[in-house]
Amino acid sequence: MIFLWLLPGVFALALLGLAALRLRDERQDRAQWRRLAGLQPVRPAVFDPQSVAGLPEPARRFLRFAIAPGARLFTVAEIDMGGEFSLGTRD
């Protein structure tokens, strides 16, 4: 009978502990983002196709295709992603 009285209290303590861990994690996440954003230079360098001249040919080709000459080279970026993963057929 005592067990039935203790069970809700244990459950409530577990929920409070999990909520505290989540809040701490969110605070640390925000602090790290602020730290990273502070590393972004005010005037980032710009892409010069000659800067990749020492790389292997496939890498040079890709970078010259993917980055326009004169594009700003940011050191910090926030990327949003969306979509779904499929781990095989639905069968």
Secondary structure by P-SEA (a helix, b strand, c coil): cccccaaaaaaaaaaaaaaaaaaaaaaaaaaaaaaaaaacccbbbbbbccccccccaaaaaaaaaacccccccccbbbbbbbbbbbccccc
